[in-house]
Amino acid sequence: MKPARETTGDGRFARQPNRFTERLGPPEPGRYRLYASYACPWAQRVLIVRRLLGLEDLLDVTIVDPIRDERGWRVPGGDPEYLSELYLASDPDYRGRCTVPVIWDAVEGRIVTNDFPRITLDLETSWSTTPDLYPERLRPEIDALNEWLYHGLNNAVYEAGFARSQAAYEEAVARVFATLDELEERLAAGSPYLFGDELTESDVRAYTTLARFDAVYHGHFKCSVRRLVDYPALWAYARRLYAIPAFGETTDFDHIKRHYYMTHPDINPSRIVPVGPAIDWSL
């Protein structure tokens, strides 16, 4: 990532828009391939939902190398060698960052979507509704909570980490911890998930940031007011999700740490990957 391309005049990080935003068509075995990274929270969302919905036979997956260089995400032993080749095959004039997740259409030979907020919703509504992660009666509330999570947590940690001014950093960090405080209060009432007893899309979105919080966001992105483990209800919630195979088995702390600490030289010039934190995620 080169965050300088996505920095406003007052030093704030402004994420680039997604280039490919078509809706997924009906599932066809062998047609669609997901390119994802265990390191990336946006990509892990799709890996979790794919597993929860049992879509392994309908959506093939390729996991890219966690260490990204100036050529972008590398596809280990794959064709193409770099994910950027798929972007340029789909749009020869593309000059933005080549991001994951990406869904490639092998029949038409092009990217269908890299629109990470929409991909999981399409899978949940067009490919499978069992379990129902996006129940129709809760959709307005889920959409509102997802928007709040994005601005207060999912993207706010990046706004803190890639800030280029003290004011931008402090404003983003304040949002991060205000959001964590509200989530702690919400979960302290005793519900296992954000919408009571129902596991939903919102839990997937919250989890992928929480899973990375103490390992990378707390130190590397300077979100250091408190740790996840300092929130009793949130920590219990994160471990409860981690115990579900779709969540825990797609959480690779080695990939996460190596990616963040080794691919942001402007933040970590030494590229040294820290040891720890020594945290037990088991229940």
C-alpha positions as CSV (number, residue, x, y, z in Angstrom):
1,M,0.0,0.0,0.0
2,K,1.1,3.5,-0.7
3,P,-1.0,5.6,1.6
4,A,0.4,8.9,0.3
5,R,-1.8,8.5,-2.7
6,E,-4.8,8.5,-0.4
7,T,-4.0,11.4,1.8
8,T,-5.9,14.7,1.9
9,G,-4.3,18.1,2.2
10,D,-4.9,18.1,6.0
11,G,-3.1,14.7,6.5
12,R,-6.2,12.5,6.6
13,F,-6.3,9.0,5.0
14,A,-9.0,8.8,2.3
15,R,-9.5,5.3,1.0
16,Q,-9.7,4.9,-2.8
17,P,-13.1,4.0,-4.3
18,N,-13.5,0.4,-5.5
19,R,-13.0,0.2,-9.2
20,F,-15.1,-2.9,-10.0
21,T,-18.6,-2.9,-8.6
22,E,-20.8,-5.3,-10.6
23,R,-23.1,-7.5,-8.7
24,L,-22.4,-11.2,-8.6
25,G,-24.4,-13.3,-11.0
26,P,-25.9,-16.7,-10.0
27,P,-23.4,-19.3,-8.8
28,E,-21.8,-21.5,-11.4
29,P,-19.3,-24.1,-10.3
30,G,-15.9,-23.4,-11.7
31,R,-16.8,-19.9,-13.0
32,Y,-15.8,-17.6,-10.1
33,R,-12.6,-17.4,-8.2
34,L,-12.0,-15.4,-5.1
35,Y,-8.5,-13.9,-4.6
36,A,-8.0,-13.2,-0.9
37,S,-5.4,-12.6,1.8
38,Y,-5.5,-14.0,5.3
39,A,-3.8,-10.7,6.3
40,C,-6.5,-8.4,4.9
41,P,-9.6,-7.8,7.1
42,W,-11.8,-7.0,4.0
43,A,-10.8,-10.2,2.4
44,Q,-11.2,-12.3,5.5
45,R,-14.8,-11.2,5.6
46,V,-15.5,-13.1,2.3
47,L,-13.5,-16.1,3.5
48,I,-15.6,-16.3,6.7
49,V,-18.9,-15.9,4.8
50,R,-17.9,-18.4,2.1
51,R,-17.2,-21.0,4.9
52,L,-20.3,-20.2,7.0
53,L,-22.6,-20.5,3.9
54,G,-20.9,-23.7,2.7
55,L,-19.9,-22.2,-0.7
56,E,-16.5,-23.9,-1.0
57,D,-17.6,-25.9,-4.1
58,L,-19.2,-22.8,-5.8
59,L,-16.5,-20.2,-5.1
60,D,-12.9,-21.3,-5.7
61,V,-10.3,-19.4,-3.7
62,T,-6.6,-18.4,-4.1
63,I,-4.7,-17.0,-1.1
64,V,-2.1,-14.5,-2.1
65,D,1.3,-14.1,-0.4
66,P,1.1,-11.8,2.7
67,I,4.3,-10.0,1.8
68,R,3.4,-7.4,-0.9
69,D,6.1,-5.4,-2.8
70,E,6.0,-2.6,-5.3
71,R,4.4,-4.9,-7.8
72,G,1.5,-5.7,-5.4
73,W,0.1,-8.9,-4.2
74,R,1.9,-12.0,-5.4
75,V,0.1,-15.2,-6.3
76,P,2.3,-18.1,-5.0
77,G,3.0,-20.5,-7.8
78,G,0.1,-19.1,-9.7
79,D,-1.1,-17.8,-13.0
80,P,-1.0,-14.8,-12.9
81,E,2.2,-14.1,-11.0
82,Y,0.8,-10.9,-9.5
83,L,-2.8,-9.9,-8.8
84,S,-2.2,-6.6,-10.7
85,E,-2.2,-8.7,-14.0
86,L,-5.9,-9.4,-13.4
87,Y,-6.6,-5.7,-12.8
88,L,-4.8,-4.7,-16.0
89,A,-6.5,-7.5,-18.0
90,S,-9.8,-6.1,-16.9
91,D,-8.9,-2.4,-17.2
92,P,-5.6,-1.6,-19.1
93,D,-5.8,2.0,-17.8
94,Y,-6.2,1.1,-14.2
95,R,-3.7,3.0,-12.0
96,G,-5.0,2.5,-8.5
97,R,-4.0,0.1,-5.8
98,C,-4.7,-3.6,-6.7
99,T,-6.7,-4.7,-3.6
100,V,-8.2,-7.9,-2.3
101,P,-10.8,-9.3,-2.2
102,V,-11.3,-9.7,-5.9
103,I,-13.7,-12.1,-7.7
104,W,-12.6,-13.2,-11.1
105,D,-14.9,-14.5,-13.8
106,A,-13.0,-17.3,-15.5
107,V,-15.6,-17.5,-18.3
108,E,-15.4,-13.8,-19.3
109,G,-11.8,-13.4,-18.3
110,R,-12.3,-10.3,-16.2
111,I,-12.8,-9.0,-12.6
112,V,-16.4,-8.9,-11.6
113,T,-16.0,-7.1,-8.3
114,N,-13.5,-5.8,-5.8
115,D,-16.3,-4.1,-3.9
116,F,-15.7,-5.5,-0.5
117,P,-18.7,-4.1,1.3
118,R,-21.1,-5.6,-1.3
119,I,-19.5,-9.0,-2.0
120,T,-20.6,-10.7,1.3
121,L,-24.1,-9.3,1.0
122,D,-24.4,-10.8,-2.5
123,L,-23.2,-14.1,-1.3
124,E,-25.8,-14.0,1.6
125,T,-28.7,-13.0,-0.6
126,S,-28.1,-14.5,-4.0
127,W,-25.9,-17.6,-3.4
128,S,-27.2,-18.9,-0.1
129,T,-29.4,-17.9,2.8
130,T,-28.5,-20.7,5.2
131,P,-27.6,-19.6,7.8
132,D,-29.3,-16.3,7.3
133,L,-26.6,-13.8,8.0
134,Y,-28.6,-10.9,6.5
135,P,-32.2,-11.5,7.6
136,E,-34.6,-9.2,5.8
137,R,-36.3,-8.1,9.0
138,L,-33.0,-6.8,10.4
139,R,-31.5,-5.4,7.3
140,P,-32.1,-1.7,8.1
141,E,-30.5,-2.2,11.5
142,I,-27.6,-4.2,10.1
143,D,-27.0,-1.7,7.4
144,A,-26.9,1.1,10.0
145,L,-24.6,-0.8,12.3
146,N,-22.3,-1.7,9.5
147,E,-22.0,1.9,8.5
148,W,-21.2,2.9,12.0
149,L,-18.6,0.1,12.3
150,Y,-16.9,1.2,9.1
151,H,-16.5,4.8,10.1
152,G,-15.8,4.2,13.7
153,L,-13.7,1.0,13.6
154,N,-13.0,-0.9,10.4
155,N,-11.7,2.1,8.4
156,A,-10.9,4.3,11.4
157,V,-7.9,2.2,12.4
158,Y,-6.4,2.9,9.0
159,E,-7.2,6.6,9.3
160,A,-5.2,6.5,12.5
161,G,-2.3,4.5,11.1
162,F,-1.9,6.4,7.9
163,A,-2.6,9.8,9.3
164,R,-0.1,12.5,8.3
165,S,-0.9,15.0,10.9
166,Q,-1.3,14.9,14.6
167,A,-4.9,16.3,14.4
168,A,-6.0,13.7,11.9
169,Y,-4.5,10.9,14.0
170,E,-6.0,12.0,17.2
171,E,-9.5,12.4,15.7
172,A,-9.4,9.0,14.2
173,V,-8.1,7.3,17.4
174,A,-10.9,9.1,19.4
175,R,-13.5,7.5,17.0
176,V,-11.9,4.0,17.3
177,F,-12.1,4.0,21.1
178,A,-15.5,5.6,21.3
179,T,-16.7,2.8,19.1
180,L,-15.0,0.1,21.1
181,D,-16.5,1.6,24.3
182,E,-20.0,1.5,22.8
183,L,-19.5,-2.1,21.6
184,E,-18.4,-3.1,25.0
185,E,-21.5,-1.6,26.6
186,R,-23.7,-3.3,24.0
187,L,-22.2,-6.7,24.6
188,A,-22.0,-6.4,28.3
189,A,-25.8,-6.8,28.5
190,G,-25.1,-10.5,27.9
191,S,-26.1,-11.2,24.2
192,P,-23.6,-13.5,22.5
193,Y,-23.7,-11.5,19.2
194,L,-24.4,-7.9,18.1
195,F,-28.0,-8.8,17.3
196,G,-28.8,-11.0,20.3
197,D,-28.7,-14.7,19.6
198,E,-28.4,-14.3,15.8
199,L,-25.0,-14.4,14.1
200,T,-25.1,-11.7,11.3
201,E,-23.1,-9.9,8.7
202,S,-22.3,-7.3,11.4
203,D,-20.5,-9.8,13.6
204,V,-18.3,-10.7,10.6
205,R,-17.4,-7.1,10.0
206,A,-16.6,-6.4,13.6
207,Y,-14.6,-9.6,14.1
208,T,-12.0,-9.0,11.4
209,T,-10.9,-5.7,12.9
210,L,-11.0,-7.1,16.5
211,A,-8.9,-10.1,15.5
212,R,-6.1,-7.7,14.3
213,F,-6.4,-5.2,17.0
214,D,-3.8,-6.2,19.6
215,A,-1.5,-7.8,17.1
216,V,-1.1,-4.8,14.7
217,Y,-3.5,-1.9,15.2
218,H,-2.6,-1.3,18.8
219,G,1.1,-0.9,18.1
220,H,1.7,-0.5,14.4
221,F,-1.3,1.9,13.8
222,K,-0.8,3.6,17.2
223,C,-4.4,2.7,18.4
224,S,-2.8,2.3,21.8
225,V,-5.3,3.8,24.3
226,R,-6.5,0.3,25.3
227,R,-6.1,-3.2,24.0
228,L,-8.9,-5.6,23.0
229,V,-8.1,-7.7,26.0
230,D,-8.8,-4.7,28.3
231,Y,-12.5,-4.9,27.3
232,P,-14.0,-7.9,29.1
233,A,-17.2,-8.3,27.1
234,L,-15.5,-7.5,23.7
235,W,-12.7,-9.9,24.4
236,A,-15.1,-12.7,25.3
237,Y,-17.1,-11.9,22.2
238,A,-14.1,-12.0,19.9
239,R,-13.0,-15.4,21.4
240,R,-16.5,-16.7,21.0
241,L,-16.4,-15.9,17.3
242,Y,-12.8,-17.3,17.0
243,A,-14.1,-20.6,18.3
244,I,-16.4,-20.9,15.2
245,P,-14.3,-22.7,12.5
246,A,-15.2,-20.2,9.8
247,F,-13.7,-17.4,11.9
248,G,-10.8,-19.2,13.7
249,E,-9.5,-21.2,10.7
250,T,-9.3,-18.1,8.5
251,T,-7.5,-16.1,11.1
252,D,-3.7,-16.4,10.5
253,F,-1.7,-14.2,12.9
254,D,1.5,-15.0,11.1
255,H,0.2,-13.7,7.8
256,I,-1.4,-10.7,9.6
257,K,1.8,-9.6,11.4
258,R,4.1,-10.2,8.5
259,H,1.9,-8.3,6.1
260,Y,1.4,-5.2,8.2
261,Y,4.9,-4.9,9.7
262,M,6.8,-5.8,6.5
263,T,4.8,-3.9,3.8
264,H,4.4,-0.4,5.4
265,P,8.0,0.8,5.4
266,D,6.9,4.4,6.0
267,I,5.5,3.3,9.3
268,N,8.0,0.5,10.1
269,P,11.2,1.2,8.2
270,S,13.1,-1.7,9.8
271,R,10.4,-4.2,8.7
272,I,11.0,-6.0,12.0
273,V,8.0,-8.2,13.0
274,P,7.5,-8.0,16.7
275,V,7.2,-11.1,18.9
276,G,3.8,-11.5,20.6
277,P,1.5,-10.4,21.9
278,A,1.2,-13.5,24.0
279,I,-2.6,-13.9,24.0
280,D,-4.6,-17.1,24.3
281,W,-7.6,-16.9,21.9
282,S,-9.1,-20.2,23.1
283,L,-12.2,-20.1,25.2
